[in-house]
Amino acid sequence: MTVHELPDLADAVLEVVDQVPPGRVVTYGDIGKVVGAGPRQVGAVMSEYGAMVTWWRVLRADGRPPQGHEDEALAHYREEGTPLKGTFLDRVDLRRARFDLVDAGL
């Protein structure tokens, strides 16, 4: 299945995720604001189609990686130099790593 065969919302979400550069992240809510959907809808799209994009760059609002994929996501963050925080450096520092979709023209 190509991106062009996806439902409109999925296509829109994946296009936004594709714009997030290495070492930067966005939240489900950030994407939702851009595509006109709620964070849960964005999460559902990512659950279904996220493997097609850099899924680890989409986080929960508290900076935690996608549930069930924490170890793999943390490996990606370390590889990309994404700023981390927390006692075990197990969350992304959203203040430093958040990619501003509006400033990016999305």
C-alpha positions, 0 to 999 in steps of 0.5 A: 500500500502506498501513502496515496492509497491510505485514508485521508487522515492517515495520509495527512498524519504520515506526511507530517511525521515525514517532515520531522527531522532527525533528533527532533520530535512532535506529540500526537497532539501537535500533529492533531492540531495540524491535521484537524484531529484529536491525539487519539485519532493520530495515535490510531493512525500511527498504530496502524500505519506508523511503521511506514514513517519515523514513528519514534519521533511522535511522542506522548505529551509527557515526552515518553516514547510510544507504549510498547516500543520504548526500548527501540525508540530510545535506541533511535533517540540516542542514535539521532542525538535527541535530547533526553531527560529523566533519572534513567534518560528514558524520556525526551526533553520536549522543551529542547527537542520539540519540532515546531510544525507551525514554524515549519509551515505545516 
